[in-house]
Amino acid sequence: MGLRVQAALAGRGFAVELDVADGEQVAVLGPNGSGKSTLLGILAGTLRPDHGRATLDDTVLFDLDARPHRWRPPHARGVALLAQEALLFPHLSVLDNVAFGPRVAGRSRSESRALAERWLDEVDAIEFAGRRPGQLSGGQAQRVAIARALAAEPRLLLLDEPMAALDISVAPLLRRVLRRVLAGRTTMIVTHDLMDALLLSERMIVLEQGGVVEAGPTGAVLQHPRAHFTAHIAGLNLVTGVLDHGAVRDPSGALLSGVRPDADGLAEGEPAAAAFSPADVSIHAAPPGGSPRNVWDATVTELEPRGDLIRVRADDRHGHVLAADVTPQSVAELDLYPGREVTCAVKAAAVTIYPI
């Protein structure tokens, strides 16, 4: 059971097929324009694809390949969408906002209010029951919005960047609430935030240009990314190509040497990836001597403060976008600035090679 969807929308270059098991929490990531909002709209019923089919447990949400077409309206799908903004009814109290879903579904006034009180208590917001939305902070309003979504007893809960509009000090508290209330509930969460994916999902799906480019257990995808977007989210450098005598040869012909923890799972000429941490990349004003086997010339494009370190981004002549974490002292000593020509190096022992 659970969710199964296959849908295409030519106007947006969207074609996706995926499954979500019953009770599973799945994070959906991808760059802007990758199709995340399109996916949520199709599942919620606010956007109609050109063709495809989706089922939720034993319910057909839509079947546009059948004749006649089948299309279940949004209110009858058992799907709840929680947006970035709380979008509470301003003229209703918090309690009546949360009770609205059960009331529309046909429950009595007393049943609806009891259910609303239960979920407000579950998200630590029962104290706000008598307030109006205008009297709530952003974090409080989002907790109420979560309670409202869950009070409707959806079989599928869709969350669209639920922490995006919140202050950085409030987001961790809301994640704790979500982690508790989403346990065992079929959930799809669209996010750009690594912490959301790590704490709120069991599995991750990455979209690029309207299609799924990788999927798997969250930890495994982040440890061995196949897409450059995923590597960026995970804080890793990534080079993809084919295995060539124990190294990865990319489409430009450049070789990157590394270690292969799963040597038996990768044969010569097969697709492979090489990943390494920005912390393992050193920057030099001239080609270094010594042991590094991976050395390439690059041009600095960006300097970004990150705590006690500076994240240096550089482009090389092979089209790679590289990241290195160095100290402010190194930035000063090397006179780093956008446009500066440098040499980057990483030891083979710091590069992990794996199949893709």
VEXNULO-983246 format. One record per residue (C-alpha): x, y, z. Coordinates in Angstrom, 2 decimals. Layout:
# VEXNULO-983246
+---------+---------+---------+
|      c1 |      c2 |      c3 |
+---------+---------+---------+
|       X |       Y |       Z |
...
+---------+---------+---------+
END
This chain:
# VEXNULO-983246
+---------+---------+---------+
|      c1 |      c2 |      c3 |
+---------+---------+---------+
|    0.00 |    0.00 |    0.00 |
|    1.12 |    3.63 |    0.34 |
|    1.57 |    6.06 |   -2.54 |
|    2.43 |    5.17 |   -6.11 |
|    2.58 |    7.88 |   -8.76 |
|    3.60 |    8.14 |  -12.39 |
|    2.89 |   11.49 |  -14.01 |
|    4.10 |   13.70 |  -16.85 |
|    3.47 |   17.35 |  -17.66 |
|    5.14 |   18.35 |  -20.93 |
|    4.77 |   22.09 |  -20.43 |
|    7.04 |   21.92 |  -17.40 |
|    9.34 |   19.17 |  -18.67 |
|    8.13 |   16.98 |  -15.81 |
|    8.10 |   13.17 |  -15.90 |
|    8.32 |   11.35 |  -12.57 |
|    7.62 |    7.87 |  -11.27 |
|    8.00 |    7.11 |   -7.56 |
|    6.65 |    5.15 |   -4.61 |
|    6.24 |    6.01 |   -0.93 |
|    5.58 |    3.08 |    1.40 |
|    2.79 |    3.19 |    3.93 |
|    4.01 |    5.08 |    7.00 |
|    7.26 |    6.19 |    5.32 |
|    8.73 |    9.70 |    5.50 |
|   10.40 |   10.79 |    2.25 |
|   12.36 |   13.99 |    1.64 |
|   12.25 |   15.52 |   -1.85 |
|   15.18 |   17.76 |   -2.75 |
|   16.34 |   19.49 |   -5.89 |
|   17.40 |   22.86 |   -7.27 |
|   14.87 |   25.58 |   -8.10 |
|   12.83 |   24.57 |  -11.14 |
|   13.51 |   20.86 |  -10.68 |
|    9.83 |   19.94 |  -10.33 |
|    9.29 |   19.79 |   -6.57 |
|    6.30 |   22.15 |   -6.51 |
|    4.88 |   20.47 |   -9.60 |
|    5.00 |   17.11 |   -7.82 |
|    3.19 |   18.46 |   -4.76 |
|    0.57 |   20.20 |   -6.89 |
|   -0.16 |   17.01 |   -8.82 |
|   -0.51 |   14.97 |   -5.63 |
|   -2.65 |   17.60 |   -3.90 |
|   -4.91 |   17.85 |   -6.96 |
|   -4.28 |   21.53 |   -7.71 |
|   -2.32 |   20.73 |  -10.88 |
|   -3.38 |   18.29 |  -13.58 |
|   -0.68 |   16.37 |  -15.49 |
|   -0.99 |   15.46 |  -19.16 |
|   -1.08 |   11.77 |  -18.38 |
|   -0.25 |    9.26 |  -15.69 |
|   -1.76 |    7.48 |  -12.72 |
|   -1.54 |    7.80 |   -8.94 |
|   -2.92 |    5.63 |   -6.16 |
|   -2.93 |    6.17 |   -2.41 |
|   -3.55 |    2.93 |   -0.56 |
|   -6.67 |    1.59 |   -2.30 |
|   -7.78 |    4.97 |   -3.68 |
|   -7.14 |    6.11 |   -7.24 |
|   -6.18 |    9.80 |   -7.06 |
|   -6.14 |   10.08 |  -10.83 |
|   -5.84 |    7.89 |  -13.89 |
|   -5.43 |    9.94 |  -17.04 |
|   -4.40 |    6.92 |  -19.09 |
|   -7.83 |    5.34 |  -18.62 |
|  -10.89 |    6.07 |  -20.74 |
|  -12.77 |    7.92 |  -19.44 |
|  -10.22 |    9.83 |  -17.34 |
|  -10.46 |    9.49 |  -13.56 |
|   -9.70 |   12.54 |  -11.44 |
|  -10.47 |   12.72 |   -7.73 |
|  -10.96 |   16.32 |   -6.51 |
|   -8.52 |   17.70 |   -3.93 |
|  -10.93 |   17.59 |   -0.99 |
|  -11.65 |   13.89 |   -1.54 |
|   -8.07 |   12.62 |   -1.80 |
|   -7.12 |   12.22 |    1.85 |
|   -4.10 |   14.43 |    1.14 |
|   -3.13 |   17.44 |    3.26 |
|   -0.65 |   20.09 |    2.08 |
|    1.24 |   22.18 |    4.61 |
|    2.75 |   25.22 |    2.89 |
|    5.64 |   27.49 |    3.89 |
|    3.19 |   30.02 |    5.31 |
|    0.69 |   28.89 |    7.95 |
|   -2.30 |   30.32 |    5.97 |
|   -4.64 |   30.20 |    8.97 |
|   -8.11 |   31.72 |    8.75 |
|   -7.64 |   35.14 |   10.40 |
|  -11.26 |   35.46 |   11.55 |
|  -11.31 |   32.13 |   13.41 |
|   -9.72 |   31.21 |   16.72 |
|   -6.82 |   28.75 |   16.75 |
|   -9.15 |   26.03 |   18.03 |
|  -11.70 |   26.65 |   15.28 |
|   -8.93 |   26.73 |   12.65 |
|   -7.81 |   23.26 |   13.65 |
|  -11.39 |   21.99 |   13.98 |
|  -12.25 |   23.22 |   10.48 |
|  -11.03 |   20.11 |    8.64 |
|  -12.92 |   17.54 |   10.74 |
|  -16.03 |   19.75 |   10.64 |
|  -15.96 |   19.91 |    6.82 |
|  -15.47 |   16.13 |    6.76 |
|  -18.80 |   15.70 |    8.56 |
|  -17.85 |   15.33 |   12.21 |
|  -19.98 |   16.97 |   14.85 |
|  -18.95 |   20.25 |   16.42 |
|  -18.00 |   18.58 |   19.70 |
|  -16.03 |   15.81 |   17.97 |
|  -14.19 |   18.34 |   15.83 |
|  -13.26 |   20.50 |   18.78 |
|  -12.09 |   17.48 |   20.77 |
|   -9.91 |   16.38 |   17.86 |
|   -8.55 |   19.93 |   17.53 |
|   -7.67 |   20.05 |   21.22 |
|   -5.89 |   16.70 |   20.92 |
|   -3.69 |   17.84 |   18.05 |
|   -3.00 |   21.26 |   19.54 |
|   -1.79 |   19.48 |   22.65 |
|    0.29 |   17.11 |   20.49 |
|    2.18 |   20.03 |   18.90 |
|    2.50 |   21.93 |   22.21 |
|    0.09 |   24.67 |   21.15 |
|   -2.99 |   24.03 |   23.30 |
|   -2.31 |   27.25 |   25.23 |
|   -3.06 |   29.23 |   22.06 |
|   -6.50 |   27.66 |   21.49 |
|   -8.42 |   30.85 |   22.21 |
|   -6.18 |   33.23 |   20.29 |
|   -6.56 |   34.55 |   16.77 |
|   -3.79 |   33.88 |   14.22 |
|   -2.74 |   37.53 |   14.30 |
|   -1.72 |   37.07 |   17.93 |
|    0.75 |   34.26 |   17.14 |
|    4.43 |   34.31 |   16.29 |
|    5.62 |   32.61 |   13.10 |
|    6.69 |   29.46 |   14.94 |
|    3.44 |   29.29 |   16.91 |
|    1.35 |   29.74 |   13.76 |
|    3.25 |   26.97 |   11.97 |
|    2.65 |   24.59 |   14.88 |
|   -1.05 |   25.38 |   14.66 |
|   -0.93 |   24.76 |   10.90 |
|    0.61 |   21.34 |   11.55 |
|   -2.17 |   20.55 |   14.02 |
|   -4.78 |   21.67 |   11.48 |
|   -3.28 |   19.43 |    8.79 |
|   -3.15 |   16.40 |   11.10 |
|   -6.65 |   16.98 |   12.49 |
|   -7.96 |   16.34 |    8.97 |
|   -6.55 |   12.80 |    9.39 |
|   -4.88 |   12.69 |    5.96 |
|   -3.52 |    9.45 |    4.59 |
|   -0.74 |   11.45 |    2.94 |
|    0.81 |   14.60 |    4.39 |
|    2.72 |   16.92 |    2.04 |
|    5.04 |   19.50 |    3.56 |
|    6.40 |   22.29 |    1.35 |
|    9.48 |   23.86 |    2.98 |
|    7.79 |   23.99 |    6.42 |
|   10.76 |   25.72 |    8.07 |
|   11.58 |   28.18 |    5.27 |
|    9.68 |   31.14 |    6.73 |
|   10.82 |   30.61 |   10.32 |
|   13.58 |   32.27 |   12.31 |
|   16.70 |   30.14 |   12.63 |
|   16.16 |   29.88 |   16.38 |
|   12.61 |   28.54 |   15.96 |
|   13.22 |   25.91 |   13.27 |
|   14.98 |   23.34 |   15.52 |
|   12.03 |   23.34 |   17.92 |
|    9.56 |   22.79 |   15.10 |
|   11.68 |   19.93 |   13.72 |
|   11.40 |   18.20 |   17.09 |
|    7.62 |   18.56 |   16.99 |
|    7.44 |   17.26 |   13.41 |
|    9.74 |   14.35 |   14.11 |
|    7.41 |   13.24 |   16.91 |
|    4.05 |   13.70 |   15.17 |
|    5.14 |   12.33 |   11.77 |
|    6.34 |    8.99 |   13.13 |
|    4.55 |    6.20 |   11.27 |
|    2.69 |    8.66 |    9.02 |
|    3.02 |    8.62 |    5.22 |
|    4.77 |   11.92 |    4.54 |
|    6.53 |   13.70 |    1.70 |
|    8.58 |   16.75 |    2.68 |
|   10.02 |   19.14 |    0.11 |
|   13.06 |   20.93 |    1.49 |
|   16.37 |   22.61 |    0.69 |
|   17.61 |   22.06 |    4.24 |
|   19.96 |   19.19 |    5.04 |
|   18.73 |   19.09 |    8.65 |
|   15.14 |   18.55 |    7.50 |
|   16.23 |   15.61 |    5.37 |
|   18.39 |   14.07 |    8.09 |
|   15.90 |   14.44 |   10.94 |
|   12.54 |   14.08 |    9.22 |
|   13.03 |   11.47 |    6.48 |
|   13.93 |    7.83 |    6.10 |
|   14.43 |    8.07 |    2.37 |
|   15.45 |   10.81 |   -0.04 |
|   14.43 |   11.54 |   -3.63 |
|   16.37 |   14.09 |   -5.67 |
|   14.78 |   15.82 |   -8.67 |
|   16.58 |   17.64 |  -11.45 |
|   15.02 |   19.07 |  -14.61 |
|   11.68 |   17.42 |  -13.90 |
|   12.94 |   13.89 |  -13.27 |
|   14.26 |   11.68 |  -10.47 |
|   18.07 |   11.55 |  -10.62 |
|   18.64 |    9.56 |   -7.45 |
|   16.75 |    7.95 |   -4.59 |
|   17.54 |    5.81 |   -1.59 |
|   17.94 |    5.81 |    2.20 |
|   18.71 |    9.35 |    3.32 |
|   22.06 |    8.55 |    4.92 |
|   23.26 |    6.49 |    1.97 |
|   22.32 |    9.13 |   -0.61 |
|   24.12 |   11.86 |    1.34 |
|   27.19 |    9.69 |    1.88 |
|   27.50 |    8.61 |   -1.76 |
|   25.70 |   11.27 |   -3.87 |
|   25.27 |   10.76 |   -7.60 |
|   24.05 |   14.24 |   -8.52 |
|   26.00 |   17.46 |   -8.09 |
|   23.07 |   19.10 |   -6.30 |
|   23.04 |   16.30 |   -3.71 |
|   26.79 |   16.55 |   -3.27 |
|   26.42 |   20.30 |   -2.67 |
|   23.72 |   19.70 |   -0.04 |
|   25.88 |   17.05 |    1.62 |
|   28.87 |   19.41 |    1.59 |
|   30.97 |   17.28 |   -0.75 |
|   32.84 |   17.76 |   -4.00 |
|   31.74 |   15.33 |   -6.70 |
|   33.25 |   14.20 |   -9.99 |
|   31.38 |   11.67 |  -12.15 |
|   32.54 |    9.58 |  -15.09 |
|   33.73 |    6.01 |  -15.59 |
|   36.25 |    3.82 |  -13.79 |
|   39.62 |    3.89 |  -15.53 |
|   42.39 |    1.84 |  -13.89 |
|   41.18 |    2.56 |  -10.39 |
|   40.46 |    6.26 |  -11.01 |
|   37.43 |    8.18 |  -12.23 |
|   37.78 |    9.62 |  -15.73 |
|   35.25 |   12.39 |  -16.36 |
|   33.81 |   13.35 |  -19.80 |
|   36.62 |   15.88 |  -20.32 |
|   39.23 |   13.16 |  -19.89 |
|   40.45 |   14.33 |  -16.48 |
|   41.41 |   11.58 |  -14.01 |
|   40.74 |   11.63 |  -10.26 |
|   42.44 |    8.96 |   -8.15 |
|   40.94 |    7.65 |   -4.93 |
|   40.12 |    4.65 |   -2.78 |
|   37.38 |    2.11 |   -3.44 |
|   35.75 |    0.73 |   -0.26 |
|   33.53 |   -1.53 |   -2.40 |
|   36.12 |   -2.57 |   -4.97 |
|   34.23 |   -5.72 |   -5.98 |
|   31.14 |   -3.71 |   -6.94 |
|   32.74 |   -1.69 |   -9.71 |
|   34.33 |   -2.85 |  -12.99 |
|   36.50 |   -1.01 |  -15.50 |
|   34.54 |    1.28 |  -17.78 |
|   31.43 |    1.34 |  -15.57 |
|   29.85 |    4.62 |  -14.35 |
|   31.55 |    5.84 |  -11.19 |
|   31.72 |    8.84 |   -8.89 |
|   34.50 |   10.31 |   -6.79 |
|   33.55 |   12.35 |   -3.72 |
|   35.72 |   14.29 |   -1.30 |
|   35.28 |   16.85 |    1.44 |
|   36.15 |   20.54 |    1.03 |
|   38.20 |   20.11 |    4.21 |
|   40.54 |   17.78 |    2.28 |
|   41.23 |   20.25 |   -0.54 |
|   44.33 |   22.39 |   -0.21 |
|   44.95 |   25.55 |   -2.21 |
|   48.38 |   26.64 |   -3.43 |
|   49.79 |   29.61 |   -5.28 |
|   51.88 |   27.17 |   -7.37 |
|   51.79 |   23.41 |   -8.02 |
|   52.73 |   21.59 |   -4.78 |
|   55.35 |   18.91 |   -4.38 |
|   54.95 |   15.82 |   -2.24 |
|   52.28 |   13.17 |   -2.17 |
|   48.98 |   14.58 |   -3.59 |
|   48.03 |   12.62 |   -6.72 |
|   45.14 |   14.89 |   -7.67 |
|   46.24 |   18.37 |   -8.68 |
|   44.46 |   20.83 |  -10.96 |
|   44.58 |   24.50 |  -11.87 |
|   41.51 |   26.58 |  -11.06 |
|   40.16 |   30.11 |  -10.80 |
|   38.65 |   31.35 |   -7.54 |
|   35.02 |   32.42 |   -8.03 |
|   33.70 |   33.01 |   -4.51 |
|   34.78 |   33.37 |   -0.89 |
|   32.15 |   32.55 |    1.76 |
|   32.70 |   32.81 |    5.54 |
|   31.68 |   29.63 |    7.37 |
|   32.29 |   29.93 |   11.08 |
|   36.04 |   29.87 |   11.70 |
|   36.79 |   28.90 |    8.08 |
|   36.35 |   30.35 |    4.61 |
|   34.63 |   28.28 |    1.90 |
|   36.54 |   28.93 |   -1.33 |
|   34.81 |   28.00 |   -4.57 |
|   36.80 |   27.66 |   -7.75 |
|   36.23 |   26.57 |  -11.35 |
|   38.80 |   24.47 |  -13.19 |
|   39.36 |   24.07 |  -16.92 |
|   37.47 |   20.75 |  -16.93 |
|   34.22 |   22.40 |  -15.85 |
|   34.34 |   21.27 |  -12.22 |
|   33.09 |   23.57 |   -9.48 |
|   35.31 |   22.85 |   -6.50 |
|   34.98 |   23.82 |   -2.85 |
|   37.77 |   24.07 |   -0.29 |
|   37.62 |   25.06 |    3.37 |
|   40.64 |   27.10 |    4.45 |
|   41.52 |   29.41 |    7.32 |
|   41.29 |   33.20 |    7.07 |
|   45.08 |   33.23 |    7.53 |
|   45.48 |   31.09 |    4.40 |
|   43.20 |   33.41 |    2.45 |
|   45.40 |   36.34 |    3.43 |
|   48.70 |   34.55 |    2.80 |
|   47.59 |   33.30 |   -0.63 |
|   45.92 |   36.61 |   -1.48 |
|   42.74 |   34.83 |   -2.55 |
|   40.03 |   36.79 |   -4.36 |
|   37.55 |   36.10 |   -7.19 |
|   39.56 |   35.76 |  -10.38 |
|   42.74 |   34.59 |   -8.64 |
|   44.50 |   31.71 |  -10.41 |
|   45.42 |   28.91 |   -7.98 |
|   46.33 |   25.24 |   -7.84 |
|   44.07 |   22.85 |   -5.92 |
|   45.15 |   19.48 |   -4.58 |
|   43.60 |   16.55 |   -2.75 |
|   45.27 |   13.33 |   -1.67 |
|   43.96 |   10.14 |   -3.23 |
|   43.39 |    8.69 |    0.25 |
|   40.78 |   11.43 |    0.88 |
|   38.73 |   10.60 |   -2.25 |
|   36.07 |    7.88 |   -2.17 |
|   35.19 |    6.14 |   -5.45 |
|   31.91 |    4.25 |   -5.78 |
|   29.53 |    3.02 |   -8.51 |
|   26.63 |    5.13 |   -9.77 |
+---------+---------+---------+
END
